[in-house]
Every structure is written in C-alpha cells, then in structure tokens.
C-alpha cells in the first residue's frame, strides 16, 4: 500500500497488460490527457490572423500547439492556442 492507503499494482502487472493488448491488436491513443494534437498531425487554423491556413503540428500541450505554417512561400513556426484548430 502507498502512503495514501491505495494498493500498488503487482510487479509486472502493467507490463503484462501492455503485452496482452499487443497480442490482441489493441491500439491505445498515447497522447497525454487533454492533448488533442500530436506531432505530424495536420491542423487548420480557425480564427485570428492565420485563419484558414493549415500546417503540420510540431508539438502540442493541453493549451498550445506549435506548428509550421506556409506564409509567403516559406514555412514559419507559430505557437497558437489549442482551441484555435480543427483537423485539416
């Protein structure tokens, strides 16, 4: 038991579950909780000065997305609020 009184998983339990999921072909979304985007996703900006532009996600957190946008013929890195995007 932990200091809070919760039981800890038996040694190897998590690894056994992950192995069993792999055997069954189960694919889990490995994004951190609350993060909708992951590197490589293509997202379209919904509002602001870059509205309508699409770019490839470089990194994402719960509240921000960093991506490359094509501006004036060049890729430009921008960091915008995560709520400002949709899947492209």
N, CA, C and O atoms as CSV, one atom per row, in Angstrom:
chain,resi,resn,atom,element,x,y,z
A,1,UNK,N,N,0.832,-1.193,0.000
A,1,UNK,CA,C,0.000,0.000,0.000
A,1,UNK,C,C,0.871,1.249,0.000
A,1,UNK,O,O,1.993,1.248,0.508
A,2,UNK,N,N,0.334,2.302,-0.576
A,2,UNK,CA,C,1.060,3.569,-0.596
A,2,UNK,C,C,0.725,4.357,0.659
A,2,UNK,O,O,-0.082,3.925,1.482
A,3,UNK,N,N,1.354,5.515,0.793
A,3,UNK,CA,C,1.112,6.365,1.955
A,3,UNK,C,C,-0.346,6.829,2.019
A,3,UNK,O,O,-0.840,7.157,3.098
A,4,UNK,N,N,-1.035,6.859,0.882
A,4,UNK,CA,C,-2.439,7.294,0.857
A,4,UNK,C,C,-3.397,6.142,1.108
A,4,UNK,O,O,-4.612,6.339,1.150
A,5,UNK,N,N,-2.859,4.948,1.274
A,5,UNK,CA,C,-3.707,3.793,1.545
A,5,UNK,C,C,-4.153,3.049,0.306
A,5,UNK,O,O,-4.912,2.084,0.406
A,6,UNK,N,N,-3.693,3.482,-0.875
A,6,UNK,CA,C,-4.055,2.800,-2.117
A,6,UNK,C,C,-3.114,1.630,-2.345
A,6,UNK,O,O,-1.938,1.681,-1.985
A,7,UNK,N,N,-3.634,0.598,-2.934
A,7,UNK,CA,C,-2.791,-0.543,-3.273
A,7,UNK,C,C,-1.963,-0.216,-4.503
A,7,UNK,O,O,-2.432,0.468,-5.413
A,8,UNK,N,N,-0.761,-0.693,-4.525
A,8,UNK,CA,C,0.086,-0.524,-5.703
A,8,UNK,C,C,-0.054,-1.759,-6.570
A,8,UNK,O,O,-0.261,-2.860,-6.059
A,9,UNK,N,N,0.059,-1.580,-7.903
A,9,UNK,CA,C,-0.066,-2.752,-8.772
A,9,UNK,C,C,1.076,-3.731,-8.516
A,9,UNK,O,O,2.193,-3.331,-8.188
A,10,UNK,N,N,0.785,-4.986,-8.667
A,10,UNK,CA,C,1.816,-6.011,-8.515
A,10,UNK,C,C,2.914,-5.784,-9.520
A,10,UNK,O,O,2.671,-5.288,-10.621
A,11,UNK,N,N,4.126,-6.147,-9.142
A,11,UNK,CA,C,5.259,-6.000,-10.047
A,11,UNK,C,C,4.971,-6.721,-11.353
A,11,UNK,O,O,4.575,-7.887,-11.353
A,12,UNK,N,N,5.169,-6.026,-12.466
A,12,UNK,CA,C,4.976,-6.634,-13.780
A,12,UNK,C,C,3.549,-6.600,-14.297
A,12,UNK,O,O,3.312,-6.989,-15.441
A,13,UNK,N,N,2.592,-6.151,-13.502
A,13,UNK,CA,C,1.194,-6.150,-13.943
A,13,UNK,C,C,0.990,-5.250,-15.153
A,13,UNK,O,O,0.354,-5.650,-16.128
A,14,UNK,N,N,1.524,-4.049,-15.094
A,14,UNK,CA,C,1.351,-3.104,-16.201
A,14,UNK,C,C,1.982,-3.673,-17.472
A,14,UNK,O,O,1.379,-3.635,-18.544
A,15,UNK,N,N,3.182,-4.191,-17.343
A,15,UNK,CA,C,3.852,-4.773,-18.495
A,15,UNK,C,C,3.052,-5.936,-19.078
A,15,UNK,O,O,2.956,-6.070,-20.297
A,16,UNK,N,N,2.481,-6.774,-18.221
A,16,UNK,CA,C,1.674,-7.906,-18.679
A,16,UNK,C,C,0.431,-7.420,-19.426
A,16,UNK,O,O,0.048,-8.003,-20.440
A,17,UNK,N,N,-0.191,-6.364,-18.930
A,17,UNK,CA,C,-1.379,-5.823,-19.599
A,17,UNK,C,C,-1.025,-5.238,-20.966
A,17,UNK,O,O,-1.750,-5.447,-21.938
A,18,UNK,N,N,0.068,-4.518,-21.040
A,18,UNK,CA,C,0.509,-3.943,-22.311
A,18,UNK,C,C,0.822,-5.049,-23.308
A,18,UNK,O,O,0.465,-4.946,-24.482
A,19,UNK,N,N,1.490,-6.112,-22.849
A,19,UNK,CA,C,1.803,-7.234,-23.735
A,19,UNK,C,C,0.524,-7.900,-24.235
A,19,UNK,O,O,0.419,-8.242,-25.413
A,20,UNK,N,N,-0.438,-8.082,-23.348
A,20,UNK,CA,C,-1.711,-8.712,-23.739
A,20,UNK,C,C,-2.459,-7.852,-24.759
A,20,UNK,O,O,-3.039,-8.379,-25.708
A,21,UNK,N,N,-2.446,-6.535,-24.567
A,21,UNK,CA,C,-3.087,-5.639,-25.532
A,21,UNK,C,C,-2.425,-5.769,-26.898
A,21,UNK,O,O,-3.110,-5.784,-27.920
A,22,UNK,N,N,-1.093,-5.863,-26.923
A,22,UNK,CA,C,-0.369,-6.016,-28.183
A,22,UNK,C,C,-0.758,-7.327,-28.869
A,22,UNK,O,O,-0.918,-7.365,-30.089
A,23,UNK,N,N,-0.911,-8.402,-28.086
A,23,UNK,CA,C,-1.303,-9.695,-28.644
A,23,UNK,C,C,-2.695,-9.633,-29.266
A,23,UNK,O,O,-2.963,-10.277,-30.280
A,24,UNK,N,N,-3.574,-8.850,-28.645
A,24,UNK,CA,C,-4.947,-8.727,-29.134
A,24,UNK,C,C,-5.100,-7.685,-30.231
A,24,UNK,O,O,-6.165,-7.560,-30.835
A,25,UNK,N,N,-4.030,-6.938,-30.486
A,25,UNK,CA,C,-4.094,-5.903,-31.513
A,25,UNK,C,C,-4.757,-4.626,-31.045
A,25,UNK,O,O,-5.207,-3.827,-31.865
A,26,UNK,N,N,-4.825,-4.420,-29.746
A,26,UNK,CA,C,-5.443,-3.217,-29.199
A,26,UNK,C,C,-4.470,-2.053,-29.367
A,26,UNK,O,O,-3.301,-2.154,-28.996
A,27,UNK,N,N,-4.964,-0.938,-29.934
A,27,UNK,CA,C,-4.140,0.250,-30.110
A,27,UNK,C,C,-4.698,1.335,-29.213
A,27,UNK,O,O,-5.873,1.690,-29.300
A,28,UNK,N,N,-3.846,1.852,-28.354
A,28,UNK,CA,C,-4.261,2.918,-27.456
A,28,UNK,C,C,-3.713,4.245,-27.943
A,28,UNK,O,O,-2.620,4.307,-28.505
A,29,UNK,N,N,-4.476,5.304,-27.726
A,29,UNK,CA,C,-4.010,6.649,-28.031
A,29,UNK,C,C,-3.018,7.034,-26.949
A,29,UNK,O,O,-3.388,7.113,-25.777
A,30,UNK,N,N,-1.775,7.275,-27.313
A,30,UNK,CA,C,-0.736,7.534,-26.339
A,30,UNK,C,C,-0.536,9.021,-26.053
A,30,UNK,O,O,0.478,9.403,-25.468
A,31,UNK,N,N,-1.478,9.855,-26.453
A,31,UNK,CA,C,-1.356,11.282,-26.181
A,31,UNK,C,C,-1.584,11.541,-24.702
A,31,UNK,O,O,-2.400,10.867,-24.073
A,32,UNK,N,N,-0.879,12.501,-24.147
A,32,UNK,CA,C,-1.141,12.861,-22.750
A,32,UNK,C,C,-2.581,13.335,-22.576
A,32,UNK,O,O,-3.179,13.853,-23.518
A,33,UNK,N,N,-3.129,13.167,-21.405
A,33,UNK,CA,C,-4.513,13.570,-21.136
A,33,UNK,C,C,-4.730,15.025,-21.501
A,33,UNK,O,O,-3.945,15.890,-21.113
A,34,UNK,N,N,-5.785,15.297,-22.240
A,34,UNK,CA,C,-6.139,16.658,-22.596
A,34,UNK,C,C,-5.434,17.188,-23.828
A,34,UNK,O,O,-5.732,18.299,-24.266
A,35,UNK,N,N,-4.506,16.430,-24.406
A,35,UNK,CA,C,-3.797,16.881,-25.603
A,35,UNK,C,C,-4.442,16.228,-26.809
A,35,UNK,O,O,-4.443,15.004,-26.940
A,36,UNK,N,N,-4.992,17.054,-27.693
A,36,UNK,CA,C,-5.710,16.553,-28.853
A,36,UNK,C,C,-4.783,16.306,-30.041
A,36,UNK,O,O,-5.047,15.423,-30.858
A,37,UNK,N,N,-3.715,17.068,-30.144
A,37,UNK,CA,C,-2.827,17.015,-31.291
A,37,UNK,C,C,-1.526,16.316,-30.947
A,37,UNK,O,O,-1.085,16.326,-29.798
A,38,UNK,N,N,-0.923,15.717,-31.944
A,38,UNK,CA,C,0.399,15.132,-31.756
A,38,UNK,C,C,1.254,15.488,-32.966
A,38,UNK,O,O,0.716,15.796,-34.030
A,39,UNK,N,N,2.577,15.450,-32.821
A,39,UNK,CA,C,3.461,15.804,-33.926
A,39,UNK,C,C,3.119,15.023,-35.190
A,39,UNK,O,O,2.887,13.815,-35.157
A,40,UNK,N,N,3.096,15.759,-36.315
A,40,UNK,CA,C,2.774,15.152,-37.603
A,40,UNK,C,C,1.337,15.365,-38.034
A,40,UNK,O,O,1.039,15.273,-39.225
A,41,UNK,N,N,0.423,15.652,-37.089
A,41,UNK,CA,C,-0.960,15.933,-37.444
A,41,UNK,C,C,-1.021,17.195,-38.299
A,41,UNK,O,O,-0.188,18.091,-38.160
A,42,UNK,N,N,-2.013,17.255,-39.182
A,42,UNK,CA,C,-2.243,18.464,-39.973
A,42,UNK,C,C,-3.472,19.152,-39.388
A,42,UNK,O,O,-4.537,18.550,-39.252
A,43,UNK,N,N,-3.295,20.436,-39.045
A,43,UNK,CA,C,-4.373,21.201,-38.407
A,43,UNK,C,C,-4.617,22.488,-39.181
A,43,UNK,O,O,-3.692,23.080,-39.736
A,44,UNK,N,N,-5.889,22.915,-39.209
A,44,UNK,CA,C,-6.275,24.162,-39.863
A,44,UNK,C,C,-6.631,25.186,-38.796
A,44,UNK,O,O,-7.366,24.891,-37.853
A,45,UNK,N,N,-6.099,26.396,-38.958
A,45,UNK,CA,C,-6.362,27.486,-38.015
A,45,UNK,C,C,-7.776,28.005,-38.251
A,45,UNK,O,O,-8.154,28.271,-39.392
A,46,UNK,N,N,-8.562,28.151,-37.185
A,46,UNK,CA,C,-9.956,28.570,-37.287
A,46,UNK,C,C,-10.167,30.070,-37.175
A,46,UNK,O,O,-11.088,30.607,-37.788
A,47,UNK,N,N,-9.330,30.758,-36.402
A,47,UNK,CA,C,-9.558,32.193,-36.231
A,47,UNK,C,C,-8.251,32.946,-36.082
A,47,UNK,O,O,-7.181,32.348,-35.974
A,48,UNK,N,N,-8.350,34.258,-36.076
A,48,UNK,CA,C,-7.159,35.092,-35.949
A,48,UNK,C,C,-6.524,35.389,-37.288
A,48,UNK,O,O,-7.103,35.115,-38.339
A,49,UNK,N,N,-5.331,35.952,-37.243
A,49,UNK,CA,C,-4.633,36.384,-38.454
A,49,UNK,C,C,-4.305,35.228,-39.402
A,49,UNK,O,O,-4.176,35.444,-40.607
A,50,UNK,N,N,-4.170,34.010,-38.882
A,50,UNK,CA,C,-3.808,32.855,-39.702
A,50,UNK,C,C,-5.008,31.988,-40.068
A,50,UNK,O,O,-4.826,30.865,-40.538
A,51,UNK,N,N,-6.225,32.479,-39.866
A,51,UNK,CA,C,-7.443,31.696,-40.142
A,51,UNK,C,C,-7.422,31.151,-41.562
A,51,UNK,O,O,-7.120,31.870,-42.515
A,52,UNK,N,N,-7.747,29.873,-41.686
A,52,UNK,CA,C,-7.820,29.220,-42.987
A,52,UNK,C,C,-6.534,28.529,-43.402
A,52,UNK,O,O,-6.552,27.681,-44.294
A,53,UNK,N,N,-5.416,28.874,-42.773
A,53,UNK,CA,C,-4.157,28.231,-43.108
A,53,UNK,C,C,-4.054,26.876,-42.414
A,53,UNK,O,O,-4.561,26.688,-41.308
A,54,UNK,N,N,-3.395,25.943,-43.078
A,54,UNK,CA,C,-3.171,24.623,-42.482
A,54,UNK,C,C,-1.671,24.453,-42.291
A,54,UNK,O,O,-0.862,24.994,-43.045
A,55,UNK,N,N,-1.327,23.691,-41.267
A,55,UNK,CA,C,0.080,23.441,-41.002
A,55,UNK,C,C,0.278,22.105,-40.320
A,55,UNK,O,O,-0.674,21.478,-39.856
A,56,UNK,N,N,1.525,21.680,-40.265
A,56,UNK,CA,C,1.873,20.408,-39.635
A,56,UNK,C,C,2.315,20.671,-38.197
A,56,UNK,O,O,3.178,21.510,-37.937
A,57,UNK,N,N,1.697,19.929,-37.265
A,57,UNK,CA,C,1.975,20.094,-35.838
A,57,UNK,C,C,3.385,19.618,-35.513
A,57,UNK,O,O,3.798,18.529,-35.910
A,58,UNK,N,N,4.114,20.458,-34.782
A,58,UNK,CA,C,5.457,20.116,-34.312
A,58,UNK,C,C,5.413,19.593,-32.888
A,58,UNK,O,O,6.105,18.633,-32.548
A,59,UNK,N,N,4.593,20.230,-32.054
A,59,UNK,CA,C,4.463,19.851,-30.646
A,59,UNK,C,C,3.141,20.396,-30.134
A,59,UNK,O,O,2.609,21.371,-30.664
A,60,UNK,N,N,2.620,19.758,-29.103
A,60,UNK,CA,C,1.345,20.211,-28.539
A,60,UNK,C,C,1.334,20.005,-27.043
A,60,UNK,O,O,1.908,19.054,-26.513
A,61,UNK,N,N,0.666,20.924,-26.384
A,61,UNK,CA,C,0.370,20.800,-24.963
A,61,UNK,C,C,-1.131,20.969,-24.836
A,61,UNK,O,O,-1.826,21.199,-25.826
A,62,UNK,N,N,-1.612,20.857,-23.651
A,62,UNK,CA,C,-3.049,20.967,-23.426
A,62,UNK,C,C,-3.592,22.299,-23.939
A,62,UNK,O,O,-4.699,22.346,-24.474
A,63,UNK,N,N,-2.822,23.388,-23.783
A,63,UNK,CA,C,-3.329,24.718,-24.105
A,63,UNK,C,C,-2.693,25.374,-25.326
A,63,UNK,O,O,-3.177,26.419,-25.763
A,64,UNK,N,N,-1.632,24.808,-25.894
A,64,UNK,CA,C,-0.950,25.412,-27.032
A,64,UNK,C,C,-0.526,24.370,-28.052
A,64,UNK,O,O,-0.257,23.215,-27.719
A,65,UNK,N,N,-0.474,24.807,-29.303
A,65,UNK,CA,C,0.017,23.959,-30.387
A,65,UNK,C,C,1.090,24.745,-31.127
A,65,UNK,O,O,0.892,25.908,-31.479
A,66,UNK,N,N,2.225,24.100,-31.358
A,66,UNK,CA,C,3.303,24.693,-32.151
A,66,UNK,C,C,3.315,23.979,-33.485
A,66,UNK,O,O,3.370,22.750,-33.531
A,67,UNK,N,N,3.264,24.747,-34.592
A,67,UNK,CA,C,3.206,24.137,-35.900
A,67,UNK,C,C,3.914,24.988,-36.937
A,67,UNK,O,O,4.242,26.148,-36.688
A,68,UNK,N,N,4.149,24.393,-38.116
A,68,UNK,CA,C,4.694,25.108,-39.264
A,68,UNK,C,C,3.540,25.512,-40.159
A,68,UNK,O,O,2.722,24.679,-40.550
A,69,UNK,N,N,3.478,26.801,-40.482
A,69,UNK,CA,C,2.505,27.325,-41.436
A,69,UNK,C,C,3.261,27.812,-42.668
A,69,UNK,O,O,4.392,28.285,-42.553
A,70,UNK,N,N,2.654,27.702,-43.833
A,70,UNK,CA,C,3.273,28.199,-45.052
A,70,UNK,C,C,2.819,29.644,-45.251
A,70,UNK,O,O,1.660,29.902,-45.576
A,71,UNK,N,N,3.746,30.584,-45.051
A,71,UNK,CA,C,3.461,32.018,-45.192
A,71,UNK,C,C,4.436,32.619,-46.193
A,71,UNK,O,O,5.651,32.481,-46.051
A,72,UNK,N,N,3.898,33.283,-47.200
A,72,UNK,CA,C,4.730,33.942,-48.202
A,72,UNK,C,C,5.749,32.985,-48.810
A,72,UNK,O,O,6.888,33.368,-49.078
A,73,UNK,N,N,5.336,31.746,-49.024
A,73,UNK,CA,C,6.189,30.765,-49.656
A,73,UNK,C,C,7.247,30.147,-48.756
A,73,UNK,O,O,8.104,29.402,-49.231
A,74,UNK,N,N,7.199,30.447,-47.463
A,74,UNK,CA,C,8.178,29.894,-46.520
A,74,UNK,C,C,7.449,29.258,-45.349
A,74,UNK,O,O,6.386,29.720,-44.934
A,75,UNK,N,N,8.038,28.186,-44.820
A,75,UNK,CA,C,7.485,27.597,-43.601
A,75,UNK,C,C,7.864,28.482,-42.431
A,75,UNK,O,O,9.028,28.837,-42.246
A,76,UNK,N,N,6.859,28.829,-41.648
A,76,UNK,CA,C,7.061,29.685,-40.490
A,76,UNK,C,C,6.493,28.985,-39.267
A,76,UNK,O,O,5.367,28.490,-39.292
A,77,UNK,N,N,7.275,28.946,-38.201
A,77,UNK,CA,C,6.810,28.307,-36.966
A,77,UNK,C,C,5.911,29.278,-36.205
A,77,UNK,O,O,6.237,30.455,-36.053
A,78,UNK,N,N,4.780,28.770,-35.732
A,78,UNK,CA,C,3.850,29.580,-34.952
A,78,UNK,C,C,3.364,28.764,-33.762
A,78,UNK,O,O,3.224,27.544,-33.846
A,79,UNK,N,N,3.111,29.446,-32.664
A,79,UNK,CA,C,2.521,28.824,-31.483
A,79,UNK,C,C,1.205,29.528,-31.215
A,79,UNK,O,O,1.169,30.742,-31.012
A,80,UNK,N,N,0.122,28.757,-31.215
A,80,UNK,CA,C,-1.217,29.318,-31.071
A,80,UNK,C,C,-2.000,28.526,-30.030
A,80,UNK,O,O,-1.619,27.405,-29.694
A,81,UNK,N,N,-3.101,29.102,-29.509
A,81,UNK,CA,C,-3.942,28.370,-28.556
A,81,UNK,C,C,-4.514,27.094,-29.185
A,81,UNK,O,O,-4.917,27.106,-30.348
A,82,UNK,N,N,-4.550,26.024,-28.442
A,82,UNK,CA,C,-5.034,24.730,-28.961
A,82,UNK,C,C,-6.483,24.805,-29.432
A,82,UNK,O,O,-6.872,24.058,-30.330
A,83,UNK,N,N,-7.276,25.673,-28.857
A,83,UNK,CA,C,-8.691,25.779,-29.234
A,83,UNK,C,C,-8.892,26.411,-30.610
A,83,UNK,O,O,-10.012,26.423,-31.120
A,84,UNK,N,N,-7.817,26.940,-31.224
A,84,UNK,CA,C,-7.913,27.651,-32.495
A,84,UNK,C,C,-7.759,26.736,-33.713
A,84,UNK,O,O,-7.554,27.236,-34.819
A,85,UNK,N,N,-7.852,25.411,-33.546
A,85,UNK,CA,C,-7.584,24.498,-34.635
A,85,UNK,C,C,-8.702,23.486,-34.854
A,85,UNK,O,O,-9.505,23.204,-33.965
A,86,UNK,N,N,-8.721,22.948,-36.086
A,86,UNK,CA,C,-9.530,21.783,-36.417
A,86,UNK,C,C,-8.678,20.879,-37.276
A,86,UNK,O,O,-7.669,21.320,-37.825
A,87,UNK,N,N,-9.060,19.631,-37.402
A,87,UNK,CA,C,-8.324,18.709,-38.267
A,87,UNK,C,C,-8.461,19.157,-39.704
A,87,UNK,O,O,-9.548,19.537,-40.139
A,88,UNK,N,N,-7.373,19.118,-40.440
A,88,UNK,CA,C,-7.408,19.549,-41.852
A,88,UNK,C,C,-7.546,18.355,-42.762
A,88,UNK,O,O,-7.593,18.511,-43.982
